[in-house]
Amino acid sequence: MRLPAVNNQLMLVFSVNFVILSIGMGLFPVLPLYATDLGASTTLVGIYLGLTYASITFGTLVFGWLAARIPHRRILAGAGLAGMVALILMGQVTNVWHLILLTGIVWFAGGIGLSLGNVLTGMLANKTHRGKSFSLMSLSMPLGSLAGGAVVSQIVAWKGYPLMFVVLGASWLIIPLAAWKLEDCTLAGKRLAGNDSDRLSPMSSAFYAFALVTLLSTVATNIGRLGISLAMHSLEFSASDVASTATFSGLVSVPVVVLVGPISDRLPRRHVLAFTYGLVVCGALTLVVATQLWHFWLAATLLLVGRVVNSALGAALVTDFLRPEELIRGLSRLNTVGWSGGVATFTAGGILFGRIGAAPVFVAAAVCAAVAAVQLEWVGRTFVPQELVRNAVDDIKRITQTRLPVRADRKTKS
């Protein structure tokens, strides 16, 4: 496929990602408030958000099966139409369980669309610029957070939830329109361009080790995201203030995401990724002491940067690992790990926030991110502890066995 055609396809994928993430990121901070207004307790809010992530996890799993059998633009068109109807109906519910059902449909459709975007980006991106391609595609997350947060906060403050959901449903129409312009083919048998050497099977220990890293980092960021909404609600911030965290974090995250992809093409991706896990640690610890709006803006920004970079560079790193014929299965599994982590996190998080308080839960999130950063440095490496000890011993030997040069005048005097 020629470069202009490739860029055209990637722009369509970007537009799909942007719509899904702008709606999801804009809605997420206010969904707990909306559910609470419908009578949901803190525990039920956690279960609600956990079930939405179960839906998006199921969407990623279903996509991996459908993509090998049905042209992907037809899959995307169906997901777009279903999500559009469900979004409009969400503004008309009077029962929290109806809200849970409709939100599940939207998140299921979103999981299909985002999985399609990841796979197509991996297939179309040039190997030497893979990190840049994935990071530019991941710009849809902070830009979506910025746009979605602004739209949601303004419309909720102006006319309330029903009109907001109608506007979001109309925006979702972009997805089936983009599907109509995509190349009409299946992903079955597609291969990734580039060198096939030094690739690991997704069944290898390195793949599963990185899946564990992804799970830990996802748990940390999701606890922080849930905690922002619940903590701000307990401090009696308005729905508009809560939604503004998505707007601010999206605005600040954009330049970071633009830079991190090219950097990861020049430096080891794992080191760049580990650094962003450190930002997640800082974001979670910020929430321990957060009481003012700017505290929550800062925490949301650190968490969003960590989440976006984890999504972009994680996919790029695993694409480096995978064999071409394993790309769909491997990336689908990685996406499933990330989304399934949200199921357990939100369900357990809602219970823990209600029973032991916010501060211990935020500290636990920081610990998860720190462990993920350490674990990432060991992925795909064998006998690293022994190598470190051996290198240290060699260095000590070189130092102790080095002889200082003897000056000629001293030899003469002796």
C-alpha positions as CSV (number, residue, x, y, z in Angstrom):
1,M,0.0,0.0,0.0
2,R,1.4,3.4,-1.0
3,L,2.2,6.0,1.7
4,P,-0.7,8.4,0.9
5,A,-3.1,5.5,1.1
6,V,-1.5,4.3,4.4
7,N,-1.8,7.8,5.9
8,N,-5.4,8.0,4.7
9,Q,-6.3,4.7,6.4
10,L,-4.4,5.8,9.6
11,M,-6.3,9.1,9.7
12,L,-9.6,7.2,9.5
13,V,-8.4,5.0,12.4
14,F,-7.4,8.1,14.3
15,S,-10.9,9.6,13.8
16,V,-12.5,6.4,15.2
17,N,-10.2,6.4,18.2
18,F,-10.8,10.1,18.8
19,V,-14.6,9.7,18.9
20,I,-14.5,6.7,21.1
21,L,-12.0,8.1,23.6
22,S,-13.5,11.6,23.7
23,I,-16.9,10.2,24.6
24,G,-15.4,7.7,27.0
25,M,-12.9,10.1,28.7
26,G,-15.5,12.9,28.9
27,L,-18.2,10.6,30.4
28,F,-16.0,8.7,32.8
29,P,-15.6,11.4,35.5
30,V,-19.4,12.1,35.6
31,L,-20.8,8.6,35.3
32,P,-20.3,8.0,39.1
33,L,-22.2,11.2,39.8
34,Y,-25.0,10.3,37.3
35,A,-25.3,6.8,38.8
36,T,-25.4,8.3,42.3
37,D,-28.2,10.6,41.3
38,L,-30.1,7.5,40.2
39,G,-29.7,5.9,43.7
40,A,-26.4,4.0,43.4
41,S,-24.2,3.5,46.5
42,T,-20.4,3.8,46.4
43,T,-20.1,0.0,46.2
44,L,-22.6,-0.1,43.3
45,V,-20.7,2.6,41.5
46,G,-17.6,0.5,41.7
47,I,-19.5,-2.5,40.4
48,Y,-21.0,-0.4,37.6
49,L,-17.6,0.8,36.4
50,G,-16.3,-2.7,36.7
51,L,-19.1,-4.0,34.5
52,T,-18.4,-1.4,31.9
53,Y,-14.8,-2.6,31.7
54,A,-16.1,-6.2,31.5
55,S,-18.0,-5.0,28.4
56,I,-15.0,-3.4,26.8
57,T,-12.9,-6.5,27.6
58,F,-15.6,-8.7,25.9
59,G,-15.5,-6.3,22.9
60,T,-11.7,-6.8,22.5
61,L,-12.1,-10.6,22.7
62,V,-15.0,-10.6,20.2
63,F,-13.0,-8.4,17.8
64,G,-10.1,-10.9,17.7
65,W,-12.5,-13.6,16.6
66,L,-14.5,-11.5,14.2
67,A,-11.6,-9.8,12.5
68,A,-10.4,-13.1,11.0
69,R,-13.8,-13.8,9.5
70,I,-15.7,-10.5,8.6
71,P,-14.4,-7.4,6.8
72,H,-13.4,-5.0,9.5
73,R,-15.3,-2.0,8.1
74,R,-18.6,-4.0,8.5
75,I,-17.6,-4.9,12.1
76,L,-16.9,-1.2,12.8
77,A,-20.1,0.0,11.2
78,G,-22.3,-2.3,13.3
79,A,-20.5,-1.3,16.5
80,G,-21.0,2.4,15.6
81,L,-24.7,2.1,15.1
82,A,-25.2,0.1,18.3
83,G,-23.2,2.6,20.3
84,M,-25.0,5.6,18.9
85,V,-28.4,4.3,19.9
86,A,-27.3,3.2,23.4
87,L,-25.7,6.7,24.1
88,I,-28.9,8.5,23.2
89,L,-31.0,6.2,25.4
90,M,-28.6,6.7,28.4
91,G,-30.0,10.2,28.9
92,Q,-33.5,8.9,29.3
93,V,-33.0,6.2,32.0
94,T,-34.7,6.3,35.4
95,N,-33.1,3.1,36.8
96,V,-29.4,2.5,37.5
97,W,-29.6,-1.0,36.1
98,H,-30.8,0.3,32.7
99,L,-27.9,2.8,32.8
100,I,-25.5,-0.1,33.5
101,L,-26.9,-2.1,30.5
102,L,-26.7,0.8,28.0
103,T,-23.2,1.8,29.2
104,G,-22.1,-1.8,28.7
105,I,-23.3,-1.6,25.0
106,V,-21.3,1.6,24.4
107,W,-18.2,0.3,26.0
108,F,-18.5,-3.0,24.1
109,A,-18.7,-1.1,20.9
110,G,-15.8,1.0,22.0
111,G,-13.6,-2.0,22.7
112,I,-14.2,-3.3,19.1
113,G,-13.2,0.1,17.6
114,L,-10.1,0.5,19.8
115,S,-8.9,-3.0,19.1
116,L,-9.3,-2.4,15.4
117,G,-7.2,0.8,15.7
118,N,-4.4,-1.0,17.5
119,V,-4.2,-3.9,15.0
120,L,-4.3,-1.6,11.9
121,T,-1.7,0.7,13.3
122,G,0.6,-2.2,14.0
123,M,0.2,-3.5,10.5
124,L,0.6,-0.2,8.7
125,A,3.3,1.4,10.8
126,N,6.9,1.4,9.5
127,K,9.2,-0.6,11.8
128,T,11.7,2.3,12.2
129,H,9.0,4.7,13.3
130,R,6.7,2.4,15.1
131,G,6.9,4.2,18.4
132,K,6.1,7.5,16.7
133,S,3.1,6.0,14.9
134,F,1.6,4.5,18.0
135,S,2.2,7.7,20.0
136,L,0.6,9.9,17.4
137,M,-2.4,7.5,17.2
138,S,-2.5,7.7,21.0
139,L,-2.9,11.5,20.8
140,S,-6.6,10.6,20.4
141,M,-6.6,9.9,24.1
142,P,-5.5,13.3,25.5
143,L,-7.2,15.2,22.7
144,G,-10.3,13.1,23.3
145,S,-10.1,13.9,27.0
146,L,-9.7,17.6,26.3
147,A,-12.6,17.7,23.8
148,G,-14.9,15.3,25.7
149,G,-14.3,16.9,29.1
150,A,-15.1,20.4,27.6
151,V,-18.3,19.2,25.9
152,V,-19.6,17.2,28.8
153,S,-18.8,19.8,31.4
154,Q,-20.4,22.6,29.4
155,I,-23.5,20.8,28.3
156,V,-24.2,19.3,31.8
157,A,-23.9,22.7,33.4
158,W,-26.1,24.2,30.7
159,K,-28.9,21.7,30.0
160,G,-28.2,18.6,32.1
161,Y,-27.6,15.0,31.2
162,P,-30.3,14.2,28.6
163,L,-29.1,16.8,26.0
164,M,-25.5,15.8,26.7
165,F,-26.2,12.2,25.8
166,V,-28.0,13.2,22.6
167,V,-24.9,15.3,21.5
168,L,-22.6,12.4,22.3
169,G,-24.8,10.0,20.4
170,A,-24.7,12.2,17.3
171,S,-20.9,12.4,17.5
172,W,-20.8,8.6,17.5
173,L,-22.2,8.7,14.0
174,I,-18.7,9.5,12.8
175,I,-17.7,5.9,13.5
176,P,-19.9,4.2,10.8
177,L,-19.1,7.0,8.4
178,A,-15.4,6.3,8.9
179,A,-16.0,2.6,8.5
180,W,-17.6,3.3,5.1
181,K,-14.2,4.8,3.9
182,L,-12.0,2.1,5.2
183,E,-10.5,-0.5,2.9
184,D,-13.0,-3.4,2.7
185,C,-11.1,-6.5,3.6
186,T,-10.5,-9.0,6.4
187,L,-7.5,-9.1,8.7
188,A,-7.1,-12.8,8.3
189,G,-3.7,-13.8,7.1
190,K,-2.3,-10.3,7.1
191,R,1.4,-9.9,8.0
192,L,3.3,-7.1,9.5
193,A,5.9,-5.5,7.2
194,G,9.5,-5.7,8.5
195,N,12.1,-8.1,9.6
196,D,10.8,-11.3,11.2
197,S,13.9,-12.0,13.2
198,D,14.3,-11.7,16.9
199,R,10.6,-11.9,17.5
200,L,9.0,-13.7,20.4
201,S,5.8,-15.7,20.4
202,P,3.0,-14.2,22.5
203,M,3.0,-17.6,24.3
204,S,6.6,-16.9,25.5
205,S,7.4,-16.0,29.1
206,A,8.4,-12.5,28.0
207,F,4.9,-11.8,26.6
208,Y,3.2,-13.0,29.8
209,A,5.7,-11.0,32.0
210,F,4.8,-7.9,30.1
211,A,1.1,-8.7,30.4
212,L,1.6,-8.7,34.1
213,V,3.3,-5.3,33.9
214,T,0.4,-4.0,31.9
215,L,-2.1,-5.4,34.5
216,L,-0.3,-3.7,37.4
217,S,0.0,-0.4,35.7
218,T,-3.6,-0.5,34.6
219,V,-4.7,-1.3,38.2
220,A,-2.8,1.8,39.4
221,T,-4.2,4.2,36.9
222,N,-7.8,2.9,37.2
223,I,-7.7,3.2,41.0
224,G,-6.6,6.8,40.5
225,R,-9.3,7.6,38.0
226,L,-12.1,6.1,40.1
227,G,-10.7,7.8,43.2
228,I,-10.7,11.3,41.5
229,S,-14.4,11.1,40.9
230,L,-15.3,9.7,44.4
231,A,-13.0,12.0,46.3
232,M,-14.2,15.1,44.5
233,H,-17.8,14.0,45.0
234,S,-17.1,13.6,48.8
235,L,-15.6,17.1,48.8
236,E,-18.8,18.4,47.1
237,F,-17.2,19.5,43.9
238,S,-19.7,20.1,41.1
239,A,-20.1,17.8,38.1
240,S,-18.6,20.5,35.9
241,D,-15.5,20.7,38.2
242,V,-15.2,16.9,38.0
243,A,-15.4,16.9,34.2
244,S,-12.8,19.7,34.1
245,T,-10.1,17.2,35.3
246,A,-10.5,15.5,31.9
247,T,-10.2,18.8,30.0
248,F,-7.1,20.0,31.9
249,S,-5.3,16.6,31.8
250,G,-6.0,16.2,28.1
251,L,-4.6,19.7,27.3
252,V,-1.3,19.2,29.3
253,S,-0.8,15.6,28.0
254,V,-0.8,16.4,24.3
255,P,2.8,17.7,24.0
256,V,4.1,14.8,26.2
257,V,2.5,12.2,23.9
258,V,3.9,14.0,20.8
259,L,7.4,13.8,22.1
260,V,7.4,10.3,23.8
261,G,7.0,8.3,20.6
262,P,10.1,9.6,18.7
263,I,12.1,9.4,22.0
264,S,11.1,5.7,22.3
265,D,12.4,5.1,18.7
266,R,15.8,6.3,19.8
267,L,16.0,5.0,23.4
268,P,15.0,1.6,24.8
269,R,11.2,1.7,25.0
270,R,11.1,-0.1,28.3
271,H,13.1,2.7,30.0
272,V,10.7,5.4,28.7
273,L,7.7,3.3,29.7
274,A,9.2,2.7,33.2
275,F,9.7,6.4,33.7
276,T,6.0,7.1,33.0
277,Y,5.0,4.4,35.6
278,G,6.9,6.7,38.0
279,L,4.6,9.5,37.0
280,V,1.6,7.2,37.9
281,V,3.2,6.7,41.3
282,C,3.4,10.5,41.8
283,G,-0.2,10.9,40.6
284,A,-1.6,8.3,43.0
285,L,0.3,9.8,46.0
286,T,-0.9,13.3,45.0
287,L,-4.5,12.1,45.5
288,V,-3.6,11.1,49.1
289,V,-3.4,14.8,50.1
290,A,-5.6,16.3,47.4
291,T,-8.2,18.8,48.7
292,Q,-8.3,21.6,46.1
293,L,-9.2,21.5,42.4
294,W,-5.7,22.0,41.2
295,H,-4.6,19.0,43.2
296,F,-7.0,16.8,41.2
297,W,-6.0,18.5,37.9
298,L,-2.3,17.6,38.6
299,A,-3.2,14.0,39.7
300,A,-5.4,13.5,36.6
301,T,-2.7,14.8,34.3
302,L,0.0,12.4,35.7
303,L,-2.4,9.5,35.5
304,L,-3.5,10.3,32.0
305,V,0.1,10.6,30.8
306,G,0.9,7.2,32.3
307,R,-2.2,5.7,30.8
308,V,-1.6,7.1,27.3
309,V,2.1,6.2,27.2
310,N,1.3,2.7,28.5
311,S,-1.2,2.2,25.7
312,A,1.1,3.6,23.0
313,L,4.5,2.3,23.9
314,G,3.1,-1.0,25.3
315,A,1.5,-1.8,22.0
316,A,4.7,-0.7,20.1
317,L,6.9,-2.8,22.4
318,V,4.8,-5.9,22.0
319,T,4.6,-5.4,18.3
320,D,8.4,-5.5,18.4
321,F,8.1,-8.9,20.2
322,L,5.4,-10.5,18.1
323,R,5.7,-12.6,15.0
324,P,3.8,-11.1,12.1
325,E,1.2,-13.9,12.0
326,E,0.6,-13.5,15.8
327,L,-0.1,-9.8,15.7
328,I,-3.9,-9.9,15.9
329,R,-4.0,-12.5,18.6
330,G,-1.2,-10.9,20.6
331,L,-2.5,-7.4,20.6
332,S,-6.0,-8.6,21.3
333,R,-4.7,-10.5,24.3
334,L,-2.8,-7.5,25.5
335,N,-5.8,-5.2,25.1
336,T,-7.9,-7.8,27.0
337,V,-5.4,-7.8,29.9
338,G,-5.6,-4.1,30.1
339,W,-9.4,-3.9,30.0
340,S,-10.0,-6.9,32.3
341,G,-7.8,-5.2,34.9
342,G,-10.4,-2.5,35.0
343,V,-13.1,-5.0,35.8
344,A,-11.4,-6.2,39.0
345,T,-10.0,-2.7,39.9
346,F,-13.3,-0.8,39.7
347,T,-15.3,-3.6,41.4
348,A,-12.9,-4.0,44.3
349,G,-12.0,-0.3,44.3
350,G,-15.6,0.8,45.0
351,I,-15.7,-1.6,47.9
352,L,-12.3,-0.6,49.3
353,F,-13.0,3.1,49.1
354,G,-16.1,2.6,51.1
355,R,-14.6,0.4,53.8
356,I,-11.0,1.4,54.4
357,G,-10.9,5.0,53.0
358,A,-9.2,6.6,50.1
359,A,-5.7,7.1,51.4
360,P,-4.7,3.4,51.8
361,V,-6.2,2.6,48.4
362,F,-4.2,5.4,46.7
363,V,-1.0,4.2,48.4
364,A,-1.7,0.6,47.1
365,A,-2.1,2.1,43.6
366,A,1.3,3.8,43.9
367,V,2.9,0.5,45.0
368,C,1.4,-1.3,42.0
369,A,2.8,1.2,39.6
370,A,6.2,1.0,41.2
371,V,6.3,-2.8,41.0
372,A,5.3,-2.5,37.3
373,A,8.3,-0.2,36.7
374,V,10.7,-2.6,38.3
375,Q,9.2,-5.7,36.7
376,L,9.4,-4.0,33.2
377,E,13.2,-4.0,33.4
378,W,13.3,-7.8,33.7
379,V,11.0,-8.6,30.8
380,G,12.6,-10.7,28.2
381,R,15.9,-11.0,30.0
382,T,17.4,-14.1,31.5
383,F,19.7,-14.4,34.5
384,V,19.8,-10.7,35.0
385,P,20.7,-10.9,38.7
386,Q,23.7,-13.1,37.9
387,E,24.8,-10.8,35.1
388,L,24.6,-7.8,37.5
389,V,26.7,-9.6,40.1
390,R,29.2,-10.8,37.5
391,N,29.6,-7.3,36.0
392,A,30.1,-5.8,39.5
393,V,32.8,-8.4,40.3
394,D,34.5,-7.7,37.0
395,D,34.5,-4.0,37.8
396,I,36.0,-4.5,41.2
397,K,38.7,-6.8,39.8
398,R,39.6,-4.2,37.2
399,I,39.9,-1.5,39.9
400,T,41.9,-3.5,42.4
401,Q,44.3,-5.1,39.8
402,T,45.1,-1.9,38.0
403,R,48.7,-0.8,38.6
404,L,49.5,2.9,38.7
405,P,52.3,3.9,36.3
406,V,55.7,4.5,38.0
407,R,57.5,7.7,37.1
408,A,60.9,7.4,35.5
409,D,62.5,9.8,38.0
410,R,61.4,7.7,40.9
411,K,63.0,4.6,39.4
412,T,66.3,6.6,38.9
413,K,66.3,7.7,42.6
414,S,65.8,4.2,43.8
